[in-house]
Amino acid sequence: MGGHAGGHPCGGPVGRLPVHGRRRHPRPPFRCGGRRARPARRLGGGARRRGPGAGREGEPPARRGDRLLRGAHVSTGLAFIADDFTGASDTLGVLGRAGHKVRLHLDLPGRGYDGIAGVATALRSMGPGEIRPEVRRLAAGLIARGARVLHYKVCSTFDSSPEIGSIGAAAEGFRAAFRHAGAGEPLIAVIGGQPGLGRYCHHGTLFAAAADGAVHRIDRHPVMARHPVTPMKEADLRRHLAAQGLDGLALIDERDLAATPLKALAAARAAGARRMLFDLGRNDDLPALRLALEALAAEAPLVCIGPSSVMEALRPPRAAPPAPEPAPRARPVLLFAGSRSALTDAQVAAASRFRLVPVSPVALCAGGAEAAAEAEAALGQGENVLLRLTAEGGHGRSGAEIAAASARLVAGLCGTGAAGALAIAGGDTSSLAMRALAPEAIEYVRDVDPGVSLCRATGSGPAAGLPLILKGGQMGRPDLFDRLVDAM
């Protein structure tokens, strides 16, 4: 229950996905400033020509990347699949802030949608035998819409294992989908770190900030090293992912990324690398990362694996419309806190604008009737309700059972119509609750905190028009819950 819980890139009509190998230099997938960009120099060899890596004498690569890529449009040629709902809503927020037309779907989008499509899943709680075919199915559908750059959004802490939430199994699904589409073998870029959220990758090693701001190596982090489902025992992402089958990662470290990203890529490709791990420890390196990823995408289909920093690098610099003001809300907020993180504990302790309704795992899995009745009565009286899953042990219920029971409780309360807004702290509960409520899609509204976005459900049914916040247990400031009352 922890904190985890297509078209042409310029936005026009999409043709058939090019099959690499038919031409020596495939047409690059991105346009800059409304004109077709020059083809990138072929990585790992080829004729010497001025491509995206060539620039003015003495110009820093990051600045050169900004100049060359300014105005580059990534639209339906870019799509993402998230391994849970809380992470998906963070990526939705990154793209929404950039002014993109973007929606988050529970499955593949319909034919009428022409913006960037994201698909939120519960893959992080699945085994590899379920992950491979599901990723292949979803990726194939997005490729059929014209996507050639696919982002697999994983938690910024990379917590996963060979048995649960295997990132390696997901990579196999993406590879199979591109091969089946006739596009050939994709390149794979793993991006470690999301500095804006206190996640840093240095020399292939992942670090993360704790609730008190102290930065720890991920295998010594006070929460992630002890995660109840996927504890992080290895900080070197190359070793961590190799154990899941995603081996052979060539490291593009932070020094090369900041100074000579294309030269480093050329060296890796010349050595035969098709899978790369990029350090990311500073937001200042995002333009250079974008330069590198666009160069890879010009060479072959590309799978980017990592947190929302992938989209922070690839998002186009469009002017976003002003965020709408919150509409008057006649009904109270329902908040379910299922995450067991220390930060969520602090947020619950600081909440003073809610009726606190505790519910034990045993009572929850038995239907949670008493908690549901108390919560419904309080909502009916106009009180905001905070349902808190208690921390008692020895109950014998699995995390999957508790998450499913939590989702049923939340969906049932929303179905009464008593709640005017819904917030969930916990990735697994968020994923399953959204599947139970079955909105058509989820749209970004505005930011509430770093990594915490206010969204809105579309479609019909009990979730239609409902303001939503789906957050991981590690996200938000300690006073977040009280501020949600006004933000939603």
Protein Blocks (a to p, Z undefined) as FASTA:
>chain_A
ZZklpacfkopacdddddehjambdcdfbdeehiacdddddehiajddddfkbccehiaf
klmmmmmmgoiacfklpccddfbfklmmmmmmmmmmnopacdddfbdcdfkbcbdcdddd
fklmpcfklmmmmmmmmmmmmmmnopabdcddddfklpacfknopaklmmmmmmmmmmmn
onopadddddedjfknopaceehiacdddfkopacdfklcfklmmgfklccfbfblklmm
mmnopghiacddfklmmmmmmlmmmmmmmnopabdcdddfbfklmmmmmmmmmmmmmmpc
cddeddfklmmmmpccddddddddddddfbdcddddfbfcfklmmmmmmpckbccddddf
klmmnnommmmmmmmmmmmnopacdddddfbehkopafklmmmmmmmmmmmmmmnomagb
dcdedfklmmmmmmmnopabdcdfbdfbghiacdddededjknopacddddfkgccfklm
mmmmmmZZ
